[in-house]
Amino acid sequence: MFAASIRWGVMTNPIFSRGRFFPGRLRRVLDRASSCFPWPRTVRDTCFFGLRVTPGGPGYFSRKLMRAFDRQGIQVTHDRLRAAQSALLFSVSWGDWFYRLCDLWDVRTVLRVDGFMLPGYFDNRSQPSGFQDRALTSNDMRLNYRIQRDLLQADHVIFQSVFSKEMADTYLYNRQEHYSVIYNGVDLGKFCPDERHNGRVRLLVAGSLRHEYVLGTVLPVFAQLWRRYDLDLHVVGSLGKICRKQLSDFSETNPEASDRILVTGAVDNDDMSSYMRQADVLLHPRLGDWCPNVVVEALACGLPVVCGSWGGTAELVGAGGVVVPTKKWSYGREFVQSMVMAVETVLDSLDDYRVLARQRAEAEFDICHIAHKYATALGLTHSGK
């Protein structure tokens, strides 16, 4: 059980409560079956999306892109492949038969590489605690093989960062032509700065919190800085078992600081901006990320980001925060101390970093510009003007 002094904000995910989702497995079966029908092609620019809106980064991004496409006059379908001029695949295709249909119906295929099981991490090492499953299963291997095939077969490939391209080149297939690097985008009108809140300085950690190293870095950073800067810590996102235990242990060993921690469960992505506007620094200690939406959204809200240098996150942050030099998956005391110094650097010039964060988002991550890049890659070049 968590110590009572940790404050909890109970949130439900409004996506599910509004009944927006049909049971996923059956929905996918129906989409695939319907996509085999020879629907008439529409006059309006139409793109087939291989992923519906679902919880998690790819699903949230598909919703953002779908909305931007709609504003640019591009129609999206999930179950009428023949009606579309192009198809956008998220992570993986539905198999070789999908490409045969696209060839038959002259549908351009574009693969967005979301992620795969890195053999360097999923190395089957023993995990006595039971919290960190690092087994590379046969299903994982089949997923990696499918992405290899898709990297070879797709007409065009979109990587979310230079880092993601490097990882795919190293472990899967080195795509040498007909590819783009396009960062994730954000609605700059919805995710925007607000007036500075009154009260304590607030650190934020957000997203899917299921690995030990995330709070294993954030909590020691908070422990060293909360007195000096009168800090709060806000934890927003889905919590795995190990993260719950870490918070409980921290509360027991640091009772004087535990009432400064507010834990909020998973929230819909559209609501994330309100939590970001109440914060001052986003801590993103996860190394090896491709292109985390939470970082792009934080920058758009004028929220400086502190992160490590190994991974695609460093490409996003630029001058909108501090990037800590680190090696591959080099979590530990040295990383914690570097993150502490980085947070101090940001807090000592917070107003300047807030401006730089927003400027970074405006220059690189406007969803309207990102959608136009996607439309170009999809062959819908006369749309989105």
N, C-alpha and C positions, 0 to 999 in steps of 0.2 A: 504494500500500500504506500501511496505517497504521503509524505508528511503534510499535515494540515496547513502548514504555513505557506506552501506553494499555492499561488492563486491560479484557479482554473477558469477558463472561459469556454463553455461548452457550445460548440457550433455544429450544426448539421450541414451537409452539402446540399444546397438548394437544387442542384441539378436533379438529384434523385427524387427529392420531395415533390417536384413538379411533374414527375412522371415522364420526363423527357426521354427516358431510355427504355427501349424494348430489351428483353433479356439478350445479352450479348451474343451468346453462341448461336441461338436460333436466328437472330438478326443477320449474322454473318452468312449463315447458310442460305437465307432468303436472298440476300444481296448477290451472292455468287450465282445462284440459280437464275435470278432475273437478269443478270448481266450476260447470260448466254443467249438471250433472246435477240433477234435482229431488229431492234427498235429503229424507227426512222430517224435519220439524223436531223437535228434541229438547225434552223437558220441562225439562231442566236449562238454566240460563242459559248461553248459548254465544255466543262472539264469534269472528268470522272475522278472522284476522290476515293482512294482505297481504304480510307479510315473515316468513320463517323466521329462525332464529338464524344470523347470518353475522358474519364479522369486521367490525369498524368500529362506530362509535357507534350508529347505528340498530339494527343487529343485536344488539348487546350490550344495549341498552335493551329491545328486544322480549323478550329472555330474562328480564330482571329483572321486567318487567311480567307475563309469562306465569307466572312462579313466584308472584308476588303474587296474581294472579287465581286460581290453583289453590288457594292458602290461603284465599281468600275464596269458594270454591265456584263459580267461573266457569270453564267449560270453554273451551278454545281450539282452533280448527280452522284448518287452512291450505288445505284442499281441498274443503270441504263448505259452500259459501256458503248454500245453501238451508236447512241445518240450524241456522243461526245467527239470532239476533235482531238482531244488529248487526255491522258490519264496520269494522275499524280499518285505515286505509290509511297506509302509511309512505312519505312523499315524494310518490308519485304513484299513481294508480289504473291499471287495465289498459285504460282507454279508456272511451268513452261507453257501449259495450255493457254494461260492468260496472254502470253506474247503471241501465240499462234492466232488467237482471236484478234488481237490488235493489228497484226500484220494483215489479216484477212479484211478487216474493216478500215484500214488506214488510220489507226488511232496512234498518235505519238505517245510514247511511254517515257515518263520522267520519274526516276527514283530519288526520294529524299532519304538519305542515310541517317537513321535515328540512333542506332547503337547496336552493339553486338557483344557477345561474351569474350572478353579479352583473355586469351590463354595465360597471360602473365599474372592475371588476378585469380581467375577460376582455375586453380592449379591442384585442386583435390587435396589440399593440405588438411591435416586433422584440426578440428575445431572443438576442443573439449567442452567449452562453455555452451555450445549448441546455438549461440546467437548469430554466428556468421557462417552461413552455408557457402562454401567455396568449391562445391563439387561441380565439375563440368559434365553435365548429364548428356545422355544421348539426344534428348530433345534440344539442348543447347547446341550440340554439334550439328544437328539438322538445321537449326536456325542459321548458324554461321554459314553452312553450305548453301542455303537458299540465298543469303545475301551475296555470297560469292557469285552465284549464277546471275542474280539480278544486276550486280555491278558490271557483268559482262554483257548482258542482253539488253538492258535499257537503252533507249535512244539518247538519253541525257541523264546525268547524275548530278544531284545537288548535295553538297556537303555543307554542314552547318558552321564549320570553321575550318581553318587551315589544319588545326590539330586533328580534327576528325578525318580529314583526308589522309594525313600522315598515318593514323592508326589503321585505316582501311588498307592503305598501301602496304603496310608492314605485315598485317595479319590475314588479309583476305585476298584482295586483287588490286593491282596497281592500274587504276583507270587513267590513261594518258591523254585522252582527248574527249571532247564533248562532255565537259563537266563545268560546274560553277561552284563557287563558294559564296553562299548567301546566308547571312546571319538571320536569326529569328527576329520578328518585328513586334511592335507594340503600338496600340492606339494611344497616341500622344495626347489626345483629348481626355481620355478616361484615366490614364496614368500620368498625372502631372503634379507638380509641387503644390503645396499648400502653405499657408502662413505657419511659421514656427510655433509649435505647441508650447504651452507653459508647463513647467515642471521639470522632472529629472531628465537627464540625457538618457536616451533609450537605444540599446543595441537590439538588433533583430536577427534571428536566424529563422529561415522559412523554407518550406518545400517538403519533400518526402524524407523524413528523418528516421531512417531504419538501420543505419550503420553506426557502429560504436565510435568511429573516429570523428564523427561530426560533433556531437556534444562532448566527446572526449577532448576536443580542442576548444570549443566555445566556452564550456564551463570553467576551465582553468584560466582562460583569458578574462572572463568576467570576474573571477575570484580575485585576480590581481589588480583590477582597475575600479571596482565598484565604489570603494571608499574615496579614492582620489578624485573621481569625476562625478560622484553621486549618481551612479548608474542604475537603471532598470534593465532587465533582459526579458524580451518577449519572444516566445517560442511558438511559431505558427506552422501547423502542418500535421500530417499523419505521423504518429509516433510508433516505432517498432518496440518490441519487448525490451531490447537492450537499452534503448533511449529512455524508456520509462524508469528502468532500474537506475540508470545514471542520475536522473533528476531526483529520484528518491534518496539515493546515497548522498548526493550533494546537499540536499535539504537537511539530512541528519548530521552531516559533518560541518555545515555552515549555517546554523540556525539563524544567525543575525542577518544573513543575506537572502535567505530563502523567500522572505515575503516580498522581495524585489523581483521575483521571477513570476511572470504571467504566462501560463500555458494555454494556448488555444488550439483546438483540434483542426482537422482539415476544413478548409473553406473553399468556396467556389472561386475560380480564378478571377472572375469579374469583381469580386469583393476584396481582392488582395490589396488594391490600391489604398483603401482606407487604413489598413494596418501599416502600410509603408509610409504614409504621410505622418503617422504618429511616431515614427522612428527617426534616428539620427545617423546610424551606421548599420549597414548590412554586413554581417559576418558570413562569408561563404568559404568554409575551410575545405570543402570537397575538392580533391584533386582529380584530374583526368576527365572532367565533364566536357561534353561536346560544346553545347551552347545553352546553358540553363536559362529558361524563361524568367525565373525569379530575378536574375541579375539584370537582364534587359529592362524588366519592369521597374526594378529599384532605381536604376539610372534615370529612367523617364520621370520618376517621382522626385528627382533631385536628391536621391539617397545614395551617398557615397558607399563604395563597396571595398571591402578588404578581402583579398583572396590570395591563393598561391599561384606560382608562375607555371606549374606543369598542368596543362590542360587548355581547353578553349576559352575558359573564363577570362584569362589574362588578356586575350585578344579583345574581349568586349569592354573591359573596364577602362583601359587606356588611362587618361588623366583624370577619370571620374572616380578615383579612389587610390588605393595603394596595393600594388602587386608585390607579394613577398617572394623572393627567390627561393626556390625549393627544387628538389629532385623528385623523381617518379615515386609517388606514394610514400613520401618521406614524412609521415606523421610522427609526432613525438615532442619532447621538451624543446628542442631547438625551433621547431615549427611554431609551438605555442609562444615562445618568447618573441619570435619575429612578428607574429600576429599582434601581440601586445604592443610592440613598438609601432606597428603600422596603425593600430587604432589610436594611439596617442598622437601620431602625426596628423591624422584626419581631425581629431577633436580639437587640436590646437589651431587649426585653420578651417573650421567646419563650414563657415559661410562660403568661403572660396571653393571648397570641394563640392558643396551643393550646386553651385552654379556650373562647375565643370561637369558634374554628373549629368545634369539636364542637357547641356550643350552636346555632350557625347551622344546621348540618345537622339537628339534632334538631327545630328549629322549622320548617324549610322542606322538607326533602328525604327524609323517611321514606317508603320505597317503599310501605308499607301505606297511608298517607294519599294518596300520589300515585295509587295504584291505585284508591282509592275515588273520586277526582276523575275519573279516566278512566271508571270504571264509570258514574258519573252522566252524563257527556257522551255515553256510548254508550247511554243509556236503560236501563241495568241498575241502577236506583236501589234495588231491594230487595236487591241483593247487596252484599257487602263491609261489612256492618254489624258 
